[in-house]
Structures are given as structure tokens and as C-alpha cells.
Amino acid sequence: MRDPIVIMPYDANWPAEFNEIGSRLRHALAARALRIDHIGSTAIVGLDAKPVIDIQVSVERFNDKRELAELFAELGYLLRDDNPDLTKRYFRESDGMRRTHIHVREQGSFTEQLALLFRDYVRAHAHEAKRYAAVKHSLAKSLRHERDRYTEEKEPYVWDILRSASRWSQKTGWKPGESDA
């Protein structure tokens, strides 16, 4: 049986944990990484989350998957070839490392921008973070050992928030800020 889904209260150490990992990525990837950003729930102050640091690395092009895999493997992150999302290359920590999901996406792609817009919108709207936390707690309780269903059941809410984020981006002229690392 898989580990249960656990949603924790926001941990003020999450940004520092990202900074440590992001700095190592920046050093290793140098100019290959056009951006390195803390995304996902741990990137939003005050938002309860699974204790997983999500990082988005933006690159010009995917190019050689093996080269990327070798670079990340040197840092202890393994390519997940079983990832069905063709808009990214997905890496996970090796055994014994801090739980980390690294999403490598092409700069300017829809999914790269979407992750940043979602993060920035929820950061700017505390009421959305509270609502999202309530959804996650409820789903984690009812789907404790069903990760795929947990993710699927969050989707309607995520798309609802993204509709609001789209309107907000148009009103504010939103653009991604500087890279986090």
C-alpha cells in the first residue's frame, strides 16, 4: 500500500528548503536553466500542503533527454520515464533525499506559464489559499490512499482558480517575475 496522503500546516522552512535545492540546481545547470522557480503549494505562504517541494526548471528546449537525465542524476534526481505528461520532463529525488518533484518545461510553454500564474494568483489572494487548503484536507481525508483520485478530484477546483487567475492576469497585466533561483 502506498503512503497515505498527508496535508500539513504551512511550514515556514519550505522556502529555505527550496532555496537550498534551487541553488544547487542553479550551480549545476548554469545557463541551461533559464528559470528555476518554487511552484506548487509549498511555494504559497500560509497554504497547507503535502510536504513536497515542487520546482519548475525552464529550459529553451528539451533536446537530449539523456543529457538532462545525466545532469539531474549527478544531483540525485532521477528521470521518471513513466510520466505521461509530454509537456515536461519529470524528476524525483533518490532514496534518502528530501521529497522533491522537479518539472522541467520549455520556457514560454503553456504549462510553464500556467504553473507560475497559479502560484502568483493564489499568493495574491489569501481567500483562495484557504479554500484550496480546505479542498485538499477534505480529499486527503476521504481518499487517503488513492493518490490518482486525489489529484483528479482536485482538478475542477484548480481549473476554477485558473479561470479567476486568467481574469486577474488580464486586469493586472501579470507577467512572471524574476526567477526564484
C-alpha positions in Angstrom: 0.0 0.0 0.0 1.2 3.5 -0.8 1.9 6.1 1.8 -1.2 8.0 2.9 -1.8 11.5 1.6 -0.9 13.9 4.4 -1.7 17.6 4.2 0.4 19.6 6.7 0.0 23.1 8.0 2.3 25.6 6.1 5.9 25.2 7.2 8.0 28.4 7.2 11.0 26.3 6.4 9.8 25.3 2.9 11.1 28.5 1.2 14.6 27.9 2.7 14.5 24.2 1.6 13.6 25.4 -1.9 16.5 27.9 -1.8 19.0 25.2 -0.9 17.8 22.9 -3.7 17.4 25.8 -6.2 20.9 27.0 -5.5 22.3 23.5 -6.2 20.3 23.3 -9.4 21.4 26.8 -10.5 25.0 25.9 -9.9 24.8 22.6 -11.8 22.6 23.7 -14.7 24.0 27.3 -15.1 22.7 28.9 -18.3 20.8 25.7 -19.3 18.2 26.7 -16.7 16.6 29.9 -18.0 14.4 30.0 -14.8 14.2 27.9 -11.6 11.0 28.5 -9.7 9.4 27.3 -6.5 5.9 26.2 -7.6 3.1 24.2 -6.1 1.5 24.5 -2.7 4.8 24.8 -0.6 5.5 28.0 -2.6 2.5 29.7 -1.2 2.9 31.2 2.3 0.2 30.1 4.6 -1.1 27.3 2.4 -1.4 23.8 3.9 0.3 21.2 1.7 1.8 17.8 1.2 5.4 18.3 2.3 6.8 18.1 -1.2 9.0 20.8 -2.7 7.9 21.4 -6.3 10.4 23.1 -8.6 10.0 24.2 -12.1 13.1 24.4 -14.3 12.5 26.3 -17.5 14.8 25.4 -20.5 14.9 26.7 -24.0 14.3 23.2 -25.5 14.2 19.7 -24.1 16.8 18.5 -26.6 18.5 15.3 -25.5 16.5 13.6 -22.7 19.6 11.5 -21.7 21.8 14.6 -21.2 19.1 16.1 -18.9 18.8 12.8 -17.1 22.6 12.6 -16.5 22.8 16.2 -15.2 20.0 15.7 -12.7 21.3 12.2 -11.7 24.5 13.9 -10.6 22.4 15.8 -8.1 20.5 12.8 -7.0 17.3 13.3 -9.1 16.0 10.6 -11.3 14.0 10.9 -14.5 10.6 9.4 -14.3 10.1 7.9 -17.7 6.7 6.7 -16.7 5.4 10.3 -16.5 2.6 10.5 -19.1 2.8 14.4 -19.4 4.7 15.1 -22.6 4.9 18.8 -21.8 7.6 18.2 -19.2 10.4 16.0 -18.1 9.8 14.9 -14.5 12.4 14.1 -11.9 12.2 12.8 -8.4 14.6 12.5 -5.5 16.7 9.4 -4.9 16.2 7.3 -1.9 17.1 9.1 1.4 16.7 12.6 -0.1 14.1 15.2 0.8 10.8 14.6 -1.2 11.1 16.8 -4.3 9.3 17.0 -7.6 11.2 18.7 -10.4 9.2 19.7 -13.5 11.4 20.7 -16.5 9.4 22.6 -19.0 10.2 24.7 -22.1 10.2 28.4 -21.4 7.1 30.2 -22.7 5.1 26.9 -22.9 1.5 26.9 -21.8 2.2 24.6 -18.8 5.2 26.6 -17.7 3.2 29.8 -17.6 0.2 28.1 -16.0 2.2 26.9 -13.0 3.6 30.4 -12.4 0.2 32.1 -12.9 -1.5 29.7 -10.5 1.2 30.2 -7.8 1.2 34.0 -8.2 -2.6 34.3 -8.2 -3.0 32.2 -5.0 -0.2 34.1 -3.3 -2.0 37.3 -4.0 -5.4 36.0 -2.8 -5.3 34.5 0.7 -9.0 33.6 0.5 -8.1 31.2 -2.4 -5.4 29.6 -0.4 -7.8 29.0 2.5 -10.4 27.5 0.1 -7.8 25.4 -1.7 -6.5 24.1 1.7 -10.0 23.1 2.7 -10.5 21.1 -0.5 -7.1 19.4 -0.1 -7.8 18.4 3.6 -11.3 17.1 2.6 -9.9 15.0 -0.3 -6.9 13.7 1.7 -9.3 12.5 4.4 -11.7 10.7 2.0 -9.0 9.5 -0.5 -6.2 8.9 1.9 -4.5 6.1 -0.1 -5.8 7.0 -3.6 -3.3 9.5 -5.0 -4.5 9.4 -8.5 -8.1 10.0 -7.5 -6.9 12.8 -5.1 -5.3 14.5 -8.0 -8.3 14.0 -10.3 -10.7 15.3 -7.7 -8.7 18.5 -7.2 -8.8 19.3 -10.9 -12.2 21.1 -11.0 -11.1 23.4 -8.2 -7.7 24.0 -9.8 -9.4 24.9 -13.1 -11.9 27.2 -11.3 -9.0 29.0 -9.7 -7.2 29.3 -13.1 -10.3 30.9 -14.6 -10.1 33.5 -11.9 -6.4 33.8 -12.3 -6.8 34.4 -16.0 -9.2 37.3 -15.4 -6.8 38.7 -12.7 -3.8 38.4 -15.1 -5.7 40.4 -17.7 -6.7 43.1 -15.3 -3.2 43.4 -13.8 -1.1 42.7 -16.8 0.5 39.8 -14.9 3.9 38.5 -16.1 6.2 36.1 -14.3 8.6 37.9 -12.0 12.3 37.1 -11.8 13.4 33.5 -11.5 13.5 32.3 -7.8 17.0 30.8 -8.1 
